[in-house]
Amino acid sequence: MSATAGAPVERTHALALLRDMIRVRRFEEKCAELYSAGRIRGFLHLYIGEEACAVGAVQALGPEDAVVATYREHGHALVRGVDPGRLMAEMFGMREGCSRGRGGSMHIFDAAARFYGGNAIVGGGLPVAVGLALADRMQGRQRVTACFFGEGAVAEGEFHESLNLAALWKLPVLFLCENNLYAMGTRIDLSQSQTDVHARAAGYRIPAAVVDGMDVLAVERAVREAAASVREGGPYLLELRTYRFRAHSMFDPELYRSKSEVIAWMARGPIVTFTARLRAQGLLEDADLESIEAEVAREIDEAVAFAEAGTPEPAADLLRDVYVEAAP
């Protein structure tokens, strides 16, 4: 699907999209800062550069739909409606977190927002999405389960098994592949013979398309069309071509790509290009951007304060919600 550079957009909606992308970017930047300071521990995978995918896609879904994501899911959780304070508290490992501090960065969960992870296993969310969609089909509910995954997951068995079952049973699953070109540190053309991820859907007779994942409006339009197809007749695969500006994780030395490549992609990043577009169309003034940045800064400061005031789970609760054998 083509980009939407010349298409008109309503001002209020455009500013809402820009605000959400900036929220995700600033939240991720704050997480990187807190991780470097030792306040957030464990693994941390940042979404910086890919904001248009989550923001555009979630805009096109309804509150009754389900969202399944990967371990790079903070942005998805934010725009889906997970409270930023509870999200940050989860990053801190506090009981007030959305997963009681037990999941951390890679296991964000919020049933009220119908946000079902957060999954540390590559491809692990795919069969979960199929299960959620099967439950909806059996209960006669008109819902879509949107499943985000990276192109690295395409090499996993769960990808093929999930697409096969979804096609056989005509399940309402929208498969959303965020193709950022690098599965950890391996470029896609060095690991996969077919680099057009959407082309793989043909083997399961699933309709598919590809969209510029750096264009928030193009993503929103494509996901809205794909979701409508899912509601009417079964699964759909949409490939979102995007790029992460930061390393795979905070532990990644990032030796597999050049700085010039990253800089070139940053020049067409989703926030900078959308901001320029709105300015050119007379839809964004300096005061608008200043207001958005100030509002987002306050929200993040409040989220951090909430997390810092949180309560670590006591050692006595270590086995809570864990299956163990009874003591003799």
Residue pairs with C-beta under 8 A, 6 or more apart in sequence:
1 209
1 210
1 211
1 212
1 218
1 221
1 222
2 212
2 218
3 212
3 215
3 218
4 215
4 217
4 218
4 221
5 215
5 277
7 217
8 281
9 217
9 278
9 281
9 283
11 283
14 274
14 278
14 283
14 284
15 278
15 283
15 284
15 288
15 292
17 55
17 56
17 59
17 216
17 217
17 220
17 274
18 271
18 274
18 275
18 278
18 284
18 292
19 292
19 295
19 296
20 51
20 55
20 59
20 78
20 79
21 51
21 52
21 55
21 216
21 270
21 271
21 274
22 271
22 292
22 293
22 296
23 78
23 79
23 84
23 296
23 299
24 47
24 51
24 54
24 55
24 74
24 75
24 78
24 79
25 48
25 51
25 271
26 293
26 296
26 297
26 300
27 74
27 75
27 78
27 84
27 87
27 88
27 300
27 303
28 46
28 47
28 48
28 74
28 75
29 48
30 300
30 304
31 40
31 44
31 46
31 74
31 91
31 105
32 44
32 46
32 246
32 250
34 40
34 91
34 304
35 41
35 44
35 250
36 250
39 92
40 91
40 92
40 105
41 93
41 104
42 93
42 104
42 105
42 106
43 71
43 104
43 105
43 106
43 120
43 249
43 250
43 251
44 105
44 249
44 250
45 71
45 72
45 105
45 106
45 248
45 249
46 72
46 74
46 244
46 246
46 249
46 250
47 54
47 72
47 73
47 74
47 75
47 244
48 244
48 245
48 246
49 180
49 242
49 243
49 244
49 245
49 246
49 265
49 266
49 269
49 270
50 72
50 75
50 178
50 180
50 213
50 242
50 243
50 244
50 270
51 75
51 216
51 270
51 271
52 213
52 214
52 215
52 216
52 219
52 242
52 270
52 274
53 148
53 176
53 178
53 213
53 219
53 240
53 242
54 75
54 76
54 78
54 79
54 148
55 75
55 79
55 216
55 219
55 220
56 215
56 216
56 217
56 218
56 219
56 220
56 222
56 223
57 146
57 148
57 176
57 219
57 220
57 223
57 240
58 67
58 76
58 79
58 80
59 79
59 220
59 223
60 220
60 221
60 223
60 224
60 227
61 67
61 144
61 146
61 223
61 227
62 143
62 144
63 114
64 114
64 141
64 142
64 143
65 114
65 143
65 144
65 145
65 146
65 227
66 114
66 115
66 116
66 129
66 132
66 136
66 143
66 144
66 145
66 146
67 76
67 80
67 113
67 114
67 115
67 116
67 145
67 146
67 148
68 116
68 117
68 119
68 125
68 126
68 128
68 129
68 132
68 145
68 146
68 147
68 148
69 76
69 77
69 108
69 115
69 117
69 118
69 119
69 125
69 148
70 118
70 119
70 122
70 125
70 148
70 149
70 150
70 153
70 178
71 105
71 106
71 107
71 118
71 119
71 120
72 150
72 244
73 106
73 108
73 117
73 118
73 148
74 87
74 91
74 105
74 108
76 115
76 148
77 87
77 98
77 108
77 110
77 113
77 115
77 118
78 84
78 87
80 110
80 113
80 114
80 115
81 110
81 113
81 115
82 98
82 108
82 110
82 113
82 115
83 98
84 299
84 300
84 302
84 303
85 96
85 302
85 303
85 306
85 307
86 96
86 97
86 98
86 110
86 306
87 97
87 98
87 108
87 303
88 303
88 304
88 306
88 307
89 95
89 96
89 97
89 98
89 101
89 306
89 307
89 310
90 97
90 98
90 99
90 101
90 103
90 104
90 105
90 108
91 97
91 104
91 105
91 307
92 101
92 307
92 308
92 310
93 101
93 104
93 312
93 313
94 101
94 307
94 310
94 311
94 312
94 313
95 101
95 310
95 311
95 312
95 313
96 306
96 307
96 310
96 311
97 103
97 307
97 310
98 108
98 109
98 110
99 107
99 108
99 109
99 118
100 313
101 310
101 312
101 313
102 313
102 321
103 109
103 118
106 118
106 119
106 120
107 117
107 118
107 119
107 120
108 115
108 117
108 118
109 115
109 116
109 117
109 118
116 125
116 128
116 129
116 132
117 125
117 128
119 125
119 128
122 150
122 152
122 153
122 156
122 183
123 149
123 153
123 156
123 157
123 158
123 159
124 158
125 147
125 148
125 149
126 147
126 149
126 153
126 156
126 158
126 159
126 161
126 162
126 175
127 158
127 161
127 162
128 147
129 145
129 146
129 147
129 162
129 173
129 175
130 162
130 165
130 166
130 171
130 173
132 145
133 143
133 144
133 145
133 166
133 171
133 172
133 173
134 169
134 171
136 142
136 143
136 145
136 172
137 169
137 170
137 171
137 172
142 231
143 172
144 172
144 173
144 174
144 227
144 230
144 231
145 171
145 172
145 173
145 174
146 174
146 176
146 223
146 227
147 162
147 173
147 174
147 175
147 176
148 176
148 178
149 159
149 175
149 176
149 177
149 178
150 177
150 178
150 179
150 180
150 183
151 177
151 178
151 179
151 180
151 181
151 183
151 188
151 192
151 197
152 183
152 184
152 186
152 191
153 159
153 177
154 177
154 192
154 197
154 200
155 183
155 191
155 192
162 173
162 175
163 175
163 200
163 201
163 204
163 206
163 235
163 237
164 204
165 171
166 173
166 175
166 204
166 206
166 234
166 235
167 204
167 205
167 206
167 234
167 235
170 233
170 234
170 235
171 234
171 235
172 230
172 231
172 234
172 235
173 230
173 235
173 236
174 223
174 226
174 227
174 230
174 235
174 236
174 238
175 201
175 206
175 235
175 236
175 237
175 238
176 223
176 238
176 240
177 197
177 198
177 237
177 238
177 239
177 240
178 213
178 240
178 242
179 188
179 197
179 213
179 239
179 240
179 241
179 242
180 242
180 243
180 244
181 187
181 188
181 243
182 188
182 244
182 248
182 256
182 257
183 191
184 248
184 252
185 248
185 252
185 254
185 255
185 256
186 256
187 256
187 257
188 195
189 195
194 200
196 210
196 239
197 210
197 237
197 239
198 208
198 209
198 210
198 237
198 238
198 239
199 208
200 208
200 237
201 207
201 208
201 237
202 208
206 234
206 235
206 236
206 237
207 229
207 236
207 237
208 236
208 237
208 238
208 239
209 222
209 225
209 226
209 237
209 238
209 239
210 238
210 239
210 241
211 218
211 219
211 222
211 238
211 239
211 240
211 241
212 218
212 219
212 241
213 219
213 240
213 241
213 242
214 241
214 242
214 243
214 268
214 269
214 270
214 273
215 270
215 273
215 274
216 270
216 274
217 274
219 240
222 238
223 238
226 236
226 238
227 236
229 236
230 236
243 265
245 262
245 265
245 266
245 269
247 253
247 254
248 254
266 272
275 284
275 289
278 284
313 320
